[in-house]
Amino acid sequence: MAAKNILHMLTPHKHVSPFDVNMAIDAGYDSVTPYEGVTLEEVADLVQDVIFSRPPDRGVNSAVFFGGDDAVLALDMIDAAKNALVPPFGCNIMADPAGSFTTAAAMVALVEKKLKDEKGKALSDVTITVFGATGVVGYCAAVIAALEGAKVRIVGYSGLERVQKRADEMKKRFGANVEPADGSSDEKNTEAVRDVEVIFSAAKAGVQVLSLKQLQAAKKLLVAADVNAVPPLGLEGIDVMASGEPIEGTNALGIGALAVGPLKSDTEQGLLKRMIASEEPQTLDFRDAFQLARKLVS
């Protein structure tokens, strides 16, 4: 009898995400079991219960998925899970807190394609400003872009202290070099994009980060992407359905949240399917998500 594919879905929150449950079932998992209110300290015991319940050759049929809404905590949970493995016992490990890993991957991959196809540029050729980089999507997008060779600036709406800590953390954890910037006023936000070629907006839903006038002041801008679908949109002048349409009064192209969404879903489901199909246990985070998203849009 073929081994059942079992997914254990862990979250530090009160509830797991119904979105992720649906994704997992549609990807082909036979069983999805939620574990809620999970702390970092509890991860090792739970993972060892998973791996020791099946013989080593069936480890690949077990998977642990970390949700929540904190990118750093999810990465810490991945590390805790990996450290809890006792070879030859193993299992698949994946995280996508609040869909942030796959959303960031999809946004960066779409921008990369527009840069290449429409502007003749690579990520390594451009300067990027990221709004919302202390949040889950912006954090991952900033690291992905920096690791691809882009010159990345991350903007903090509350001043420099919090965003500086994020920049230090990105450097320590991933070797990603990013520049922190103060975005505590409209004037400072305008200055933060004046000389950049790409803008990623992943700030809080329903908050306008930049007006159309501010985008028009960014004379070097080539592409801007916004993952906020809740009015008012993060970047004025970019429709939620925009998939590379011109931004009024600029030479730049806009990408909206509902253009990012389908690729995000395809990427998450693709990673879940990869764990089911693999002959060896996988450990997947936002870097793996980006490589898959990039392949899906190529």
N, C-alpha and C positions, 0 to 999 in steps of 0.2 A: 504494500500500500504506500502511495506517495505521501511524504510528510506534509502536514498542513503548514501553511505560511501564517505565522502568528505575529502580530504587531502589538507591542506594549507601548501605549501612548502616555507619557508622563508630562505633567505640568505643575508649576508652583502655584497655579491659580485654583479658584474654586471649581472651574469647569474646564475640560478640554475643549478645543475648538471644533464645532460641528463641521466647519469647512474642511479641516484636516481629516476628520473621520470619513467624510464622504470621499475625499481624494483617495484615501487608503483603500476603502472598499472598492471603489471604481478601478483602482490600480491592480486589484486582484488578491488582496489579502483575504484569507479565509476567516480570520478572527481579528478584531481590534478591541483591546481592553484598555479602558482609561484608568489612570492613577492620578488623583488630584491632591493639591496641597503638598506636593513632594518638595522636600528641601534638598539642598546640595549634599548634605551629610547622609541622606537616605539612599542616594543613587547607587552606591556600591553594593549594598545588600540586595536591592531590587534586581540589579543586573546579574549578580551571582545566582539569585533564585532562577532567573531566566536561563542562564547558561547551564547550570547543573541539573536542570529538569529534563535535558535531552542529551543523547550521546553526542560526542564531538562532531560526527559527520552530519548531524542535523542542526548544528549551530547556525548554519547559513539560512535555515528556514525560520529563525527567530530574529526579531528586530525590535530595537528600542528607539522611540521617537521622542524628542524633547520639544515642547511647545513653550508657552508663556509669552512674555512681551519684552524680554531683556536679552539682547544679543550676547552680552558678556556672560551673564549667568548661563545661558544655553551653551556657550562654548566651554564654560567651566564644567557643566554637566557632562558634555562630551568627553572632556579630559578625565573626569571621575569615572565614567563608564569604561573608557579604555584602560584605565589603571586597575579596574576591578576584574578584568578578564584574566583567566587562568588557562593558558594554552595547555592542551589543544582545544579547550573549551572556548567558544567564541560566539559572537552574534553580530548582526548588522546594527549600526548606530547612525542616527540621522537627527539633525535639528533644523527647525524652521520656525522660530518663535514669531508669532503673529504674522506668519507668512513673509517675514522680513528678508530672510536669506534669498528666497526665490524672487521676491519683488525687486530687491536691489539688483540681483543678477539679471533679471529681465530688463530693467531700466538701463543698466550700463550696456548690455548687449545691443539693445535697440539704438542707443546713441552711437555706439561704436559703428554699427552698420551704416547709419546716416552719415557719419563723418567720412567713412570710407567711400560710400557710393556717390554722395552728393558734394562732398567738400575735398575729397582726395587726401584725407588726413587719417592718422592712426591715433589711438588713445595716447600713445607715447609722445605724440607731437603737440599735445594741447595742454592748456591750463584750465583747471576745473574749480568752480566754487560749489560747495555743498552746503545747503541749508537743511537744518534738522539732523546734523551729523552726531548729535548726542543721543538721538533716537535710534531705533533698531535698523530701519531701512537706510537712513543716511550714513550711519556708522559703517555698514557693510559696503555700501556703494563707494564711500571714500577709500576704504581699504582696497577693494578690488581695483579701482582706478589707479591708486598709488602703486600697487604691485605691478600693474601693467605699464608703469613708467610715466604716467601723467603727473604734472605738477598740480597738486591738490591743496586747496584752501578750504578749511571747515569753519563755518560761521556760528557763533554762539549768540543767541538772542538776549541772554542775560549777562553779557560781558565776557571777559576772557577766561576767568578762573575755571569754569566747568569745562569749556571746550579745550583749554590747555591740558587738562587732565586726560581728556579723550585722546588728544594728539599724542601725549606721552604713552598712553596705554597702547595705541596702535603701533607706535614705534617699538615698544618693548615686546609686544606679543607677536607681531607679524613682520617687523622690520620695515614697516610702511612709514615713509616720511611725508607728513602733512603739516601745513602751516595753519595755526589757529588765527582767527580774526574776530574782532568785536563787531557784532551785528545788533547792538542794543538800540539803534535808532535808524530811521529811514535813511538819513544821510550816510551813516556808516555802511548800511547794506548797499547803497548805491555805489559807494567807493569799493566795496568788496567785489563788485562785478564789472567795474569800469574797464578792466584790462583782460578779462577772461574770455575764453572761447566756448566754454561749455558750462551750463548751470544745471545742477541736480537740485530739485526742490522736494524734500521729504519731511517737511515740517508738520506740525500738528494739523489735523484735519480741520477745515473751516477757517483757517487763518491765512490771509493774503500776505505773502512774504515780499513780493515785488509787484509794483504796478507796471502797467504797460509802458508808462513814461520812463520808469527805471530800466526796463529791458531795452528800450530804445536808446538809452544813454550808454549801453554796453556796446560800443562801436565795433569791437572785435568778435562779438558773439556769433557762433556758428550753429549751435544746437542747444535747446533748453528742454528739459523734461520735468514734468510735475506728476507725482503719484497721488496727489490729493484730489479726490472726486467729489468732495463735499463743499458746496458754495459757502463763502467765496473761495475760488480756487487759489492755490498757492502762488501761481504765476498768472497774472492777468493777461488775457489775450491768447491763451492756449486752451482751445476747447478740449474737453475730456476725451473726445474721440480722435483728436489730432494725431496723425501718424506721419509727421514730417511736413505738415503744411507750413507755409511761410508765416512768420510773426509780423503783424502789421508794423510798418515803419522801420523794419530791420532787414538785414540780409540773412537772418537766422531761421532755422526750422524748429517747429514745436512738436513735442510728443506729450500726449495727455495720458491721464491715469487709465482710461478704458482701452487705450492702445497697449499699455503695459500689461494689463490684467490677463488677457488670454495667454500671453507668453509665460507669465508667472505661473498660471495653472498648469500649462503643459510642462513646465520645468519641474514643478513639485511632483506631478504625477510621474514624470519620467524618472526622477530619482527613486521614487517608491518602487516603480517597476524594475529599476536596475537592481535593487536589493533582492527582489523576488527571483530575478533571472540569474543573478551572479552565482558562480560556483565557489566563491570565496567571500567571507564576510567583508562588508564595506563600512567605511566611516566617512560620512558625507556632511559637509558644511557649505557655507556660501561660496567658497572657491570652486567646489565641484558644481554647484548650481550655476555659476557663471560659465564654466566650460560647456555645460550642457545647453544653456540658453544661447550661447554664442553659436553652437552647432545648429540649433534649431532655426536660427534666423539666417544662417549662411546660405 
